[in-house]
Amino acid sequence: MHDERFPGLRRRGFLAATGAATGAVALGALALTGCGAGDGTDAGAGGGDGRPKRGGRLRAAFAGGGAGETLDPHRANLFADVARAKALFDKLADYGADLSARPRLAVRWESNKALDRWRVTLREAAFHDGRPVTAKDVLFSYRRIADPGKAFRAKASLEPIDLDASRATGERAVEFVLKRPTAEFPNVLAAFGAYIVPENTADADFDRKPVGSGPFRFVSFAPGRSAVFRRHDGYWEGAPHLDELEFVVANEESARVNALLGGQVEYAHELNPATARAHGGKGQIEIVRLRNSAMQAFCMKTDRAPFDDKRVREAFFLIADRQELVDGALSGAGVVGNDLFGKGYEYYAAGLPQREQDLDRARALLKRAGAEKLRVTLDTSAVAAGFTEAAGIFRDQAAKAGVTVDVRMGSKDSYWSDILDSGTLSCYRSGAMPIEAHISQRLLTDSTTNATHWRHKDFDALYRQAQSTRDRTERTALFERMQRRLYAEGGFLIWGFADWIIGTGRTVKGVETKAPANTLDWARFDRVWLA
């Protein structure tokens, strides 16, 4: 079994922080499992006795990334990418609904007393071509992710591992040598994008004929259009109920809804509140809400004018009327944020005062910064529900502080890559991850998805100190110090947490309603069946 002394991040005080009536701030989307409805699943409407039925093809509509899409799991960034990756591949661990690390290909892990060496034992599992999953595959995968010449998403999360010193101690045993003590190393194993691929897999193999150890095996892939996978009967956790799974790319929300209503797909990812109101309870499709699930933010580039001045960033924090944004952009389907990620999760700095709109102070800060008649471009796109509405509302709020915001519409196909390094202000969102992972992937100098360009060596050092601190109370205090600084001068204006809305056909059974997006049981299409 895995070491319960360091079980990973949990949602301590979660309901107390959010209120049982509003549900969990789960930071994510719908999950699909084969458990019964009493275990957080929705067996679906349309009759049947709730017992899984084998066979059929499920067609799932997601917003995609255009012609540049890939099945390389180490490059997965969009929800569609991750859903496809987890259908084909596995990780050593993954995040449960409570954001703690749960064993997957790793059946257990143990540390030495110094917390700088961790022994990981693999379960018996096989790739789609019949080869066993071995320690050599694990080391190859992690070394590929850590390649200094590439920008794989999990690179920052794997940084604590000394991969040159780490070694296979048996066919299914790995000793990871760390650069420094790391108390919550299981979170590294569960890192987003840290999938295990066969040793010596070439880059070109991923889109031609990828081989993984996941519940489905590859059939075909047309980037920006569709991907078809078939049941892997030898899957270590049990073969999927479905014969086939097809991912269909439909970037327009209306296209996903119409395909669901017309029977062209059985699952539509990410619907907006107006759609849910229009179709909820009508009986034609099923609407599932995960309350207050997705972080909603504006992202300020802290390394360029005007946001290289922390007074301007603070002014923008004070310009935002968060309740107006939740009511207008999310149709009230969410709760206000406080410029910090991970509301309700362990290490969240819940004691900081809720920020309110203060236009007088915002104007005074802008005056001191020499930015009284500031004009700035806000990048947005219809790539996510509420983005264009939020941009318009914030433009009007900023005008009251004397700031002119020019809203610029971006391409749905390339928006996320475009805003990573270009522009100065953009609409942003995120699904679930532990606060520790949010920091490692987005807020360290070498983070590969550092959209705010927050780069401070002393902040990096504080993060490493927190990682190495054995005592949980002391570690919590360090994470609070980091968050206090982000609250005061960071680049994320986090104004709310939105409900996440999914639509399914009435024949879809086994829909998990509790697991956030990006966690283990989200997009568990291997546990879904068709009545």
MARGU-135433 format. One record per residue (C-alpha): x, y, z; residue in three letters. Coordinates in pm, whole numbers, plus 50000, padded with zeros to 5 digits. Example, Ala and Ser with C-alpha at 12.3 -4.5 7.8 and 13.67 -1.06 7.14 Angstrom:
512304955050780ALA/513674989450714SER/
end
This chain:
500005000050000MET/501135035849961HIS/502545055250250ASP/499615071650431GLU/501895095950613ARG/501975117250299PHE/498695110050121PRO/498675141349908GLY/496465171849907LEU/493005169350057ARG/490035192350073ARG/490285200050442ARG/487405221350561GLY/485945220250212PHE/482245221450289LEU/482845245650571ALA/484535268850325ALA/481975266650048THR/478695257550215GLY/477005223950172ALA/474155239849979ALA/476425251749701THR/478375219449670GLY/482075214449622ALA/484405239649467VAL/485705210449268ALA/487575230749005LEU/486665208848714GLY/484245188948508ALA/482205157348494LEU/483675123048550ALA/482385090048422LEU/482665058348626THR/480985024948661GLY/480045029149027CYS/476465030749144GLY/474565063249186ALA/475015061249560GLY/478775064649510ASP/478505098649345GLY/477495085549006THR/474405092348803ASP/473065060648646ALA/471305082448390GLY/467725083848277ALA/465975062948018GLY/465185031648216GLY/467295001048283GLY/468264984948609ASP/471585003448645GLY/473764973048575ARG/476544978748319PRO/475874966847968LYS/478664958047728ARG/478954970847372GLY/478355001047152GLY/480275032247058ARG/480125063847269LEU/480705096247080ARG/481975124747296ALA/482115160847172ALA/484875183447306PHE/486315216847206ALA/489645209247042GLY/492915224846941GLY/492665225346562GLY/494895209246305ALA/497895210446539GLY/496395184946780GLU/498505155446886THR/498035123047079LEU/501415127847248ASP/500285125347613PRO/503195146147736HIS/501865175347532ARG/498285173047661ALA/496965207247766ASN/493305210547664LEU/490515190247824PHE/490135171447495ALA/493865163347495ASP/493755150147850VAL/490595129647795ALA/492185112947492ARG/495465107847676ALA/493895090447974LYS/491925067447742ALA/495185055347584LEU/497755058847863PHE/498245055948240ASP/500235074448506LYS/501935060648814LEU/499345078549027ALA/496405101748973ASP/494375126149178TYR/491255113849350GLY/488175135749391ALA/489735149949709ASP/492945158649519LEU/494995132449703SER/497325109649505ALA/495865075249434ARG/497905045449305PRO/497565036548937ARG/500465019148761LEU/502295023149090ALA/500804998749337VAL/502715013949630ARG/505405039149727TRP/507665042850032GLU/510205068950139SER/513345068050346ASN/513475088350666LYS/515125117750493ALA/512335119550230LEU/514925121949953ASP/514605086349817ARG/511315070149724TRP/510835033849625ARG/507985028149380VAL/506634993449299THR/504694988848974LEU/501644966948939ARG/501474940148671GLU/500164957848363ALA/500724954947989ALA/500894978647695PHE/498504974347405HIS/501124954447212ASP/501504929447497GLY/504794941947641ARG/504804945048021PRO/505024979648177VAL/508464980748340THR/510695003548543ALA/512665011348225LYS/509475024948063ASP/508905047348365VAL/512415061648358LEU/512295066547980PHE/508965085148010SER/510145108048287TYR/513445115448116ARG/511585123947796ARG/509345148147987ILE/512385163948153ALA/514255169247824ASP/515675204747855PRO/515095210547485GLY/511335205147510LYS/508465221547695ALA/506355192947821PHE/503715202748074ARG/504865179848356ALA/508515190748339LYS/508255215248630ALA/506425189648843SER/509155163548786LEU/511935188348865GLU/512585174749219PRO/513725141249072ILE/517405135348995ASP/516745113548692LEU/520425106748632ASP/520725090948977ALA/517345073548978SER/517395037348867ARG/515455005548811ALA/516024981249099THR/513964953848937GLY/511634949048642GLU/508794965248837ARG/510714985749093ALA/512115021049068VAL/514215040449318GLU/513725077649268PHE/516565098649403VAL/515435134249475LEU/517395166649463LYS/515965176149801ARG/513565161150055PRO/510025161449919THR/507255153550164ALA/504455149949913GLU/506305131449639PHE/503155111349545PRO/501795143649397ASN/504765143249158VAL/503755108449041LEU/500215121448981ALA/501375152548794ALA/499365163548493PHE/500925150048178GLY/503225125148353ALA/502025095448148TYR/504035063548105ILE/504895053747747VAL/506935024347615PRO/510695027747624GLU/512215042347305ASN/508905055047164THR/509705079946887ALA/507905113446868ASP/506345104246534ALA/504805072546681ASP/502265091246892PHE/500115103546605ASP/500775074046374ARG/500035045046609LYS/500375053346978PRO/500845024547220VAL/499835029147582GLY/498585008647873SER/495215025947906GLY/491695011547875PRO/491395018547501PHE/493725011547210ARG/494285033446904PHE/492215029746584VAL/492425062946400SER/493135099946448PHE/492325130546237ALA/493705161546415PRO/491045187946473GLY/488295163646375ARG/488075130246553SER/489865101546724ALA/488555065946744VAL/489715041047008PHE/488725004647073ARG/488354985447398ARG/491594971147540HIS/490534937247674ASP/493804933047862GLY/493474965148065TYR/494784959048417TRP/491734974548584GLU/489244955548372GLY/488094959948012ALA/485784989447934PRO/482064983347886HIS/482115001547552LEU/483304985447231ASP/484545018547095GLU/485035054647198LEU/485085083546952GLU/486195118747036PHE/484555144346808VAL/485905180046791VAL/483205206846802ALA/484575240246912ASN/481245258546908GLU/479075251647210GLU/476015253346988SER/477485226146766ALA/478035203547066ARG/474485209447189VAL/472895203846849ASN/474905172046798ALA/473705159447135LEU/470085168647065LEU/470265153246719GLY/471785120746839GLY/475125125446660GLN/476925123546997VAL/476025109847339GLU/478235132647549TYR/478815170147516ALA/481565185547725HIS/481195220847867GLU/477795236547812LEU/476875271647919ASN/474285281048186PRO/471735293047932ALA/471815259047761THR/471375241548095ALA/468335262748177ARG/466825256947835ALA/467155219047841HIS/467325209048207GLY/464395187748316GLY/462925185647967LYS/463755148847935GLY/465485149747597GLN/469035151347738ILE/470555149448084GLU/472185180348237ILE/474825175048504VAL/476255203748709ARG/479345203748923LEU/478955233849146ARG/481535261949149ASN/484045240948962SER/486245261048724ALA/488515289748824MET/487705321148624GLN/490345348248597ALA/492025376148408PHE/495715369848350CYS/498135399448370MET/501655396648228LYS/503865407948515THR/507005412548303ASP/505735439748070ARG/504005473248081ALA/501655482648226PRO/501505452248457PHE/505205452148543ASP/504145478348800ASP/502535460749096LYS/500475491849168ARG/498705487248836VAL/498055450748916ARG/496605460049254GLU/494435486549086ALA/493005459948854PHE/492265437549154PHE/490225466549294LEU/488465474948968ILE/486775441048950ALA/483235437649083ASP/483355400149130ARG/479685394949202GLN/478715413948886GLU/481075391648687LEU/479605359848838VAL/476045372048782ASP/476665384548428GLY/479305361748278ALA/478205330048457LEU/474485337848487SER/474945334148862GLY/476165298248828ALA/479205301849051GLY/480775319549348VAL/483175348949378VAL/486925343749395GLY/489595361849593ASN/492565362549352ASP/493845328949478LEU/493655294949313PHE/492195263849480GLY/489345276949692LYS/488555251149957GLY/491585228849899TYR/494325221450147GLU/496805249950187TYR/494265275650059TYR/494745308450245ALA/491125312650347ALA/491955338650614GLY/492765366550370LEU/490025393250348PRO/487615390550057GLN/488585416849805ARG/485845441449708GLU/485615467349434GLN/487205500549539ASP/487325524349244LEU/488675553749444ASP/491695534149562ARG/492155519449212ALA/492265554449062ARG/494745565849329ALA/497035536349259LEU/496925542648885LEU/497755579448945LYS/500795570549156ARG/501895546548881ALA/501565573748617GLY/498795554348445ALA/495785577048496GLU/494525573648139LYS/495645538048086LEU/494605519647772ARG/495065481747756VAL/493985453347527THR/492105424147681LEU/492395391947481ASP/489395368947493THR/487745342247282SER/484615321047262ALA/486905291847351VAL/485305289147697ALA/481855296847836ALA/481605331747983GLY/484865345147840PHE/483395370647600THR/480775381247853GLU/483385385848125ALA/485525407047892ALA/482625430447817GLY/481635433948182ILE/485205440948294PHE/485635466548014ARG/482675485848156ASP/483955482548514GLN/487395495448413ALA/485905525748241ALA/484595537348580LYS/488195538848699ALA/489335558148393GLY/490855527848220VAL/490075520547856THR/489945483147784VAL/489935472847418ASP/488525437647384VAL/490255416547117ARG/488695383747002MET/491115355046948GLY/490935322346759SER/489295293346940LYS/491795269746779ASP/494945287246902SER/493815309247192TYR/495565290447473TRP/498925289247298SER/498535325247176ASP/498035340247524ILE/500845320947690LEU/503505345347576ASP/501725372547377SER/499605401947489GLY/499385417547832THR/495895409247965LEU/493725379147884SER/490775358447998CYS/491875326648173TYR/490435296148347ARG/491585263848508SER/490255230448618GLY/491385210148917ALA/494875205849051MET/496415207949397PRO/497625242649495ILE/501155228449502GLU/500795217449139ALA/499285250949035HIS/502385267849176ILE/504875243449023SER/503325244048677GLN/502365280948653ARG/504255302548899LEU/507885291548910LEU/510595307248697THR/510925275948483ASP/507225266348473SER/506175257048120THR/502665272048147THR/503605304148329ASN/500965326248168ALA/501495355748406THR/505295354348361HIS/505635354848741TRP/509365347948781ARG/510925353949123HIS/513855333549253LYS/512915340049616ASP/509405327049546PHE/510935296049382ASP/513075290749692ALA/510045293649922LEU/508255267349716TYR/511225243749740ARG/511365249650116GLN/507675240450144ALA/508265209049939GLN/511025198150175SER/509235205550501THR/508135173850679ARG/505815190350935ASP/502415196950778ARG/501695227450994THR/504975243550899GLU/504395234550534ARG/500945250450545THR/502455282550682ALA/504935283950392LEU/502185279350133PHE/500255307250303GLU/503275330250273ARG/503395323449900MET/499685330149863GLN/499845362450062ARG/502415375249815ARG/500315364449517LEU/497275380849677TYR/499205413449712ALA/501035414949381GLU/500435384149165GLY/499255383348806GLY/496065362948836PHE/492895383148899LEU/490725353749004ILE/487185366949012TRP/485105335249040GLY/484585297949035PHE/482025285648785ALA/479675256248777ASP/480795231048515TRP/478005218048297ILE/477925186148090ILE/475185172047869GLY/474645134947804THR/472165114447608GLY/469525095747804ARG/471105062247718THR/474415071047889VAL/474855053648223LYS/477435054748502GLY/478065092048502VAL/480145102848801GLU/478975136248938THR/481545142549210LYS/484995141549050ALA/486605173948928PRO/488075177348582ALA/491665165348547ASN/491215140448831THR/491195102748810LEU/487465097348761ASP/486875126148524TRP/486345113848166ALA/486465077648281ARG/484885065547959PHE/486045030348038ASP/483425029548314ARG/480515042848107VAL/477945021547932TRP/475035026647694LEU/471595013947791ALA/
end
